[in-house]
Amino acid sequence: MVCLNDNIPLIRMGCFDIGCYDPKWISSEIRHAADQIGEVGEQFPGEVAESVIGFLREHCRENVISLDLIAEQIRCCLRAIGRPHVAEALRLNAPPIYIHLGELASRAGSGFELGFYAMYGNRLELLFEYGVRVLTLGGLEDALDRLLGSGQKSRRARVCRDRMRGEMVDFARQAACLHARDSQSISLTVKHRG
């Protein structure tokens, strides 16, 4: 049995299922499409987003759906309210994503940096291929504890820890730069704990 947050289906992106997305993401994507073609209207992106979320919550029988299905539902709503040009301009990107680096480090195993970076790189690659534009990295300190050990307090250990902290963030920044499309930048936020 799959327990869905607020009865909204998960989004399948490659081998990952994404949950906890909200109307703000859909509204932002609609607003971006409208801006691309010069359409104006403050209300309609939010209203369409709420309508799509309502449809997913109340009428979608699937537990896991694709981004394409959500995009088609958005386009259907846009056409229904007389905004077919916005529907054609819509290029739905993935919702904002959170990666817990401590979890990846735990899966890689204590002290196994190569395994950690392989998993981290694969995860970033897949997410950016799906058009992720908002990425939050969490658990940075947890990852450092797992990979380097938490008991070391020497100056050398602190220097190593600071270096690796910078490398983890730079790794994501470089991946984001490689995958930024058109004029769309990728927003990257880092949370050291949590």
C-alpha positions as a Markdown table, in Angstrom:
| # | Residue | x | y | z |
|---|---|---|---|---|
| 1 | Met | 0.0 | 0.0 | 0.0 |
| 2 | Val | 1.2 | 3.5 | -0.9 |
| 3 | Cys | 0.4 | 6.3 | 1.5 |
| 4 | Leu | 0.0 | 9.5 | -0.4 |
| 5 | Asn | 0.5 | 13.0 | 1.0 |
| 6 | Asp | -2.8 | 14.8 | 0.9 |
| 7 | Asn | -4.0 | 12.1 | -1.5 |
| 8 | Ile | -1.9 | 13.6 | -4.4 |
| 9 | Pro | -0.1 | 11.0 | -6.6 |
| 10 | Leu | 3.7 | 10.8 | -6.6 |
| 11 | Ile | 5.6 | 12.0 | -9.7 |
| 12 | Arg | 7.9 | 9.4 | -11.3 |
| 13 | Met | 11.2 | 10.8 | -12.5 |
| 14 | Gly | 13.4 | 8.0 | -13.7 |
| 15 | Cys | 13.9 | 5.6 | -10.8 |
| 16 | Phe | 12.7 | 8.2 | -8.2 |
| 17 | Asp | 9.2 | 9.0 | -7.0 |
| 18 | Ile | 8.7 | 12.6 | -6.0 |
| 19 | Gly | 6.0 | 13.7 | -3.5 |
| 20 | Cys | 5.1 | 16.9 | -1.6 |
| 21 | Tyr | 4.7 | 19.2 | -4.5 |
| 22 | Asp | 2.4 | 22.1 | -4.3 |
| 23 | Pro | 0.4 | 24.5 | -6.5 |
| 24 | Lys | 3.1 | 27.2 | -6.2 |
| 25 | Trp | 5.4 | 25.1 | -8.5 |
| 26 | Ile | 2.7 | 24.6 | -11.1 |
| 27 | Ser | 1.7 | 28.2 | -10.9 |
| 28 | Ser | 5.3 | 29.3 | -11.4 |
| 29 | Glu | 5.6 | 27.1 | -14.5 |
| 30 | Ile | 2.4 | 28.5 | -16.0 |
| 31 | Arg | 3.5 | 32.1 | -15.2 |
| 32 | His | 6.9 | 31.3 | -16.9 |
| 33 | Ala | 5.1 | 30.1 | -20.0 |
| 34 | Ala | 2.8 | 33.1 | -20.1 |
| 35 | Asp | 5.8 | 35.5 | -19.7 |
| 36 | Gln | 7.5 | 33.8 | -22.6 |
| 37 | Ile | 4.7 | 34.7 | -25.0 |
| 38 | Gly | 3.8 | 38.1 | -23.4 |
| 39 | Glu | 0.5 | 37.0 | -21.8 |
| 40 | Val | -0.6 | 38.9 | -18.7 |
| 41 | Gly | -3.0 | 37.9 | -15.9 |
| 42 | Glu | -2.2 | 37.7 | -12.3 |
| 43 | Gln | -5.0 | 35.3 | -11.3 |
| 44 | Phe | -5.1 | 32.6 | -13.9 |
| 45 | Pro | -1.8 | 30.7 | -13.1 |
| 46 | Gly | -2.8 | 30.2 | -9.4 |
| 47 | Glu | -6.3 | 29.2 | -10.3 |
| 48 | Val | -5.2 | 26.7 | -12.9 |
| 49 | Ala | -2.6 | 25.3 | -10.5 |
| 50 | Glu | -5.3 | 24.8 | -7.8 |
| 51 | Ser | -7.6 | 23.2 | -10.4 |
| 52 | Val | -4.9 | 20.7 | -11.4 |
| 53 | Ile | -4.0 | 19.8 | -7.8 |
| 54 | Gly | -7.8 | 19.4 | -7.2 |
| 55 | Phe | -8.1 | 17.1 | -10.1 |
| 56 | Leu | -5.1 | 15.0 | -9.0 |
| 57 | Arg | -6.4 | 14.8 | -5.4 |
| 58 | Glu | -10.0 | 14.0 | -6.3 |
| 59 | His | -10.1 | 12.2 | -9.6 |
| 60 | Cys | -6.7 | 10.7 | -10.4 |
| 61 | Arg | -6.8 | 7.0 | -9.7 |
| 62 | Glu | -3.0 | 6.4 | -10.1 |
| 63 | Asn | -0.6 | 6.4 | -7.2 |
| 64 | Val | 2.3 | 7.4 | -9.4 |
| 65 | Ile | 2.1 | 9.6 | -12.5 |
| 66 | Ser | 4.5 | 11.2 | -15.0 |
| 67 | Leu | 5.4 | 14.8 | -15.5 |
| 68 | Asp | 3.8 | 14.5 | -18.9 |
| 69 | Leu | 0.4 | 13.6 | -17.4 |
| 70 | Ile | 0.5 | 16.7 | -15.2 |
| 71 | Ala | 1.6 | 18.9 | -18.1 |
| 72 | Glu | -1.3 | 17.6 | -20.2 |
| 73 | Gln | -3.7 | 18.3 | -17.4 |
| 74 | Ile | -2.4 | 21.9 | -17.2 |
| 75 | Arg | -2.6 | 22.4 | -20.9 |
| 76 | Cys | -6.2 | 21.1 | -20.9 |
| 77 | Cys | -7.1 | 23.6 | -18.2 |
| 78 | Leu | -5.4 | 26.4 | -20.0 |
| 79 | Arg | -7.3 | 25.7 | -23.2 |
| 80 | Ala | -10.6 | 25.5 | -21.3 |
| 81 | Ile | -10.1 | 29.0 | -20.0 |
| 82 | Gly | -9.1 | 30.4 | -23.4 |
| 83 | Arg | -5.4 | 30.5 | -23.0 |
| 84 | Pro | -4.3 | 28.0 | -25.8 |
| 85 | His | -1.1 | 30.0 | -26.6 |
| 86 | Val | 0.1 | 29.6 | -23.0 |
| 87 | Ala | -0.8 | 25.9 | -23.2 |
| 88 | Glu | 1.5 | 25.5 | -26.3 |
| 89 | Ala | 4.3 | 27.5 | -24.6 |
| 90 | Leu | 4.3 | 25.4 | -21.4 |
| 91 | Arg | 7.4 | 23.3 | -20.9 |
| 92 | Leu | 6.8 | 21.7 | -17.5 |
| 93 | Asn | 10.0 | 21.4 | -15.4 |
| 94 | Ala | 10.2 | 19.1 | -12.4 |
| 95 | Pro | 9.0 | 20.4 | -9.0 |
| 96 | Pro | 11.5 | 21.8 | -6.4 |
| 97 | Ile | 13.7 | 18.9 | -5.1 |
| 98 | Tyr | 15.3 | 18.2 | -1.8 |
| 99 | Ile | 18.4 | 15.9 | -1.6 |
| 100 | His | 19.5 | 14.8 | 1.9 |
| 101 | Leu | 23.3 | 14.3 | 1.5 |
| 102 | Gly | 23.5 | 12.5 | 4.8 |
| 103 | Glu | 21.2 | 9.8 | 3.4 |
| 104 | Leu | 23.4 | 9.4 | 0.4 |
| 105 | Ala | 26.5 | 9.2 | 2.5 |
| 106 | Ser | 24.8 | 6.6 | 4.7 |
| 107 | Arg | 24.0 | 4.5 | 1.7 |
| 108 | Ala | 27.6 | 4.8 | 0.4 |
| 109 | Gly | 29.0 | 3.8 | 3.8 |
| 110 | Ser | 31.4 | 5.3 | 6.3 |
| 111 | Gly | 34.5 | 6.8 | 4.6 |
| 112 | Phe | 33.5 | 5.7 | 1.1 |
| 113 | Glu | 33.7 | 9.1 | -0.7 |
| 114 | Leu | 33.9 | 7.6 | -4.2 |
| 115 | Gly | 30.7 | 5.8 | -3.7 |
| 116 | Phe | 29.1 | 8.9 | -2.3 |
| 117 | Tyr | 30.1 | 11.1 | -5.2 |
| 118 | Ala | 29.0 | 8.5 | -7.7 |
| 119 | Met | 25.5 | 8.4 | -6.2 |
| 120 | Tyr | 25.4 | 12.1 | -5.8 |
| 121 | Gly | 26.4 | 12.7 | -9.4 |
| 122 | Asn | 23.9 | 10.2 | -10.7 |
| 123 | Arg | 21.1 | 11.7 | -8.7 |
| 124 | Leu | 22.0 | 15.3 | -9.9 |
| 125 | Glu | 22.3 | 14.1 | -13.5 |
| 126 | Leu | 18.9 | 12.5 | -13.5 |
| 127 | Leu | 17.2 | 15.4 | -11.7 |
| 128 | Phe | 18.6 | 18.0 | -14.1 |
| 129 | Glu | 17.7 | 15.9 | -17.1 |
| 130 | Tyr | 14.1 | 16.2 | -15.9 |
| 131 | Gly | 14.4 | 19.9 | -15.7 |
| 132 | Val | 14.8 | 20.6 | -12.0 |
| 133 | Arg | 15.3 | 24.3 | -11.5 |
| 134 | Val | 15.0 | 24.5 | -7.7 |
| 135 | Leu | 17.3 | 22.2 | -5.7 |
| 136 | Thr | 17.9 | 22.2 | -2.0 |
| 137 | Leu | 20.8 | 20.2 | -0.5 |
| 138 | Gly | 20.3 | 19.2 | 3.1 |
| 139 | Gly | 22.2 | 17.2 | 5.6 |
| 140 | Leu | 25.6 | 18.5 | 4.6 |
| 141 | Glu | 27.0 | 18.1 | 8.1 |
| 142 | Asp | 25.4 | 14.7 | 8.5 |
| 143 | Ala | 27.2 | 13.6 | 5.3 |
| 144 | Leu | 30.5 | 15.0 | 6.5 |
| 145 | Asp | 30.0 | 13.1 | 9.8 |
| 146 | Arg | 29.4 | 9.9 | 8.0 |
| 147 | Leu | 32.2 | 10.2 | 5.5 |
| 148 | Leu | 34.9 | 11.7 | 7.7 |
| 149 | Gly | 33.8 | 10.7 | 11.2 |
| 150 | Ser | 32.4 | 13.1 | 13.8 |
| 151 | Gly | 34.9 | 12.6 | 16.6 |
| 152 | Gln | 37.9 | 14.2 | 15.0 |
| 153 | Lys | 38.6 | 17.7 | 16.4 |
| 154 | Ser | 42.2 | 18.4 | 15.3 |
| 155 | Arg | 43.1 | 21.4 | 13.1 |
| 156 | Arg | 43.9 | 19.1 | 10.2 |
| 157 | Ala | 40.5 | 17.3 | 10.6 |
| 158 | Arg | 38.7 | 20.7 | 10.5 |
| 159 | Val | 40.6 | 21.8 | 7.4 |
| 160 | Cys | 39.7 | 18.5 | 5.7 |
| 161 | Arg | 36.1 | 18.9 | 6.7 |
| 162 | Asp | 35.9 | 22.5 | 5.4 |
| 163 | Arg | 37.5 | 21.4 | 2.1 |
| 164 | Met | 35.1 | 18.6 | 1.6 |
| 165 | Arg | 32.1 | 20.8 | 2.6 |
| 166 | Gly | 33.1 | 23.2 | -0.2 |
| 167 | Glu | 33.6 | 20.3 | -2.7 |
| 168 | Met | 30.1 | 19.0 | -2.0 |
| 169 | Val | 28.5 | 22.3 | -2.8 |
| 170 | Asp | 30.8 | 23.0 | -5.8 |
| 171 | Phe | 29.9 | 19.6 | -7.2 |
| 172 | Ala | 26.2 | 20.6 | -7.3 |
| 173 | Arg | 27.0 | 24.1 | -8.6 |
| 174 | Gln | 29.1 | 22.6 | -11.5 |
| 175 | Ala | 26.4 | 20.1 | -12.4 |
| 176 | Ala | 23.8 | 22.9 | -12.3 |
| 177 | Cys | 25.9 | 25.1 | -14.6 |
| 178 | Leu | 26.3 | 22.2 | -17.1 |
| 179 | His | 22.5 | 21.6 | -17.2 |
| 180 | Ala | 21.1 | 25.2 | -17.1 |
| 181 | Arg | 18.8 | 25.5 | -20.2 |
| 182 | Asp | 18.2 | 28.5 | -22.3 |
| 183 | Ser | 17.9 | 31.5 | -20.0 |
| 184 | Gln | 16.6 | 29.3 | -17.1 |
| 185 | Ser | 19.0 | 29.3 | -14.1 |
| 186 | Ile | 19.0 | 26.7 | -11.4 |
| 187 | Ser | 18.4 | 27.8 | -7.9 |
| 188 | Leu | 20.6 | 25.9 | -5.4 |
| 189 | Thr | 20.1 | 26.2 | -1.6 |
| 190 | Val | 22.3 | 24.5 | 1.0 |
| 191 | Lys | 21.1 | 23.5 | 4.5 |
| 192 | His | 24.0 | 22.3 | 6.7 |
| 193 | Arg | 21.7 | 20.5 | 9.1 |
| 194 | Gly | 18.4 | 18.8 | 8.5 |
